[in-house]
């Protein structure tokens, strides 16, 4: 990624699969997931794939006068590599940039933290953190599918890297850096113990312990002589035992060395990340224009995340807000608390968003009331107008 994290991100859109929703939203059980981690997954949906496809077909016919081509790919899906602490807010931010700059509209997001594998050497769980983004690939100007050139796909990678690298401050990276350093220290201690064990075993071959393996018996004249066959048998038995243990320790040693190398590489990359974040923070704090811009971008992102969360709840429970004003406010409060907790957004930031009249109006327009009892029309968005009143979630 742009800020040199331990894992590089990528995004690659392909034709959506027929079982995408079952997989993405865990409607079926899969062998390759760690079920005790499934609860850490996160989901957002603005429309079902089948419903969106029907709307795309209808809009294409109305806009162009022709049916959607059979070989068209109007709905596509991307798997995006993310970090352990990537939030839904980060992915909404990415979705917004993809729409603004490439006209790609994301209408489903699934964050998966329950996939991965066990390392064959260390037997440790290696998580595969990623997100599925399902996108509407229709050009609203023509009704046909979007046409992108190679430089657009390059830009797509840049946008993804930039959006997913917007960590909240330096402290988080410091904590992770310290954790990596601690793990490296522990693994190096284990490695030292293994090396000492191998040294001890090698030294044992020259110790007096092996004298006990020599078998001596008196001959018919009363002289003590070595019984070669029994002595060799003893040595073979001991050598076999030591050889087995040495091989076992060698495998463990290789495994630990591999882990230490990985951790040291992460350590180097996280150190770079901390340095870059410090420089960015210093620049923002010392530049009024940059500070104002960053602040505006951040609060807009918070607002959009709240709006997306409300839309998701309305999708899941269409009549959720058909209730009293008091209950609606309680529901909104619960949604905001959840957004704050899952995206590491301080309540002070939520308060700033609601202090802004335009932002507050935009949020309350999704509900069935405002402070003056006025009903808002949420269907008259620019996209809805473009589609000539064909109802389509954004």
Protein Blocks (a to p, Z undefined) as FASTA:
>chain_A
ZZopabdcddddddddfklmmmmnopaccfkbcfklmmmpccddfbdfklmmmmmmmmmm
mmnopacdfkbcfbccddddddfklcfklmmmmmmmmmmmnopacfbdcddfkbccddfk
lopacddddddddddfbdfknopacdddfklmmmmmmmmmmmmmmcghjklmmmmmmmmm
mmmmmmmmmmmmmmmmmmmmmmmmmmmklmmmpccdddfkopacddfklmmmmmmmmmmm
mmmmmmmmmmmmmmmmmmmmmmmmmmmmmmmmmmmmmmmmmmmmmmmklmmmmmmmmmmm
mmmmmmmmmmmmmmmmmmlmmccfklmmmmmmmmmmmmmmmnopafklmmmmmmpmklmm
mmmmmpcbdfkopacdfklcfklmmnnopacdZZ
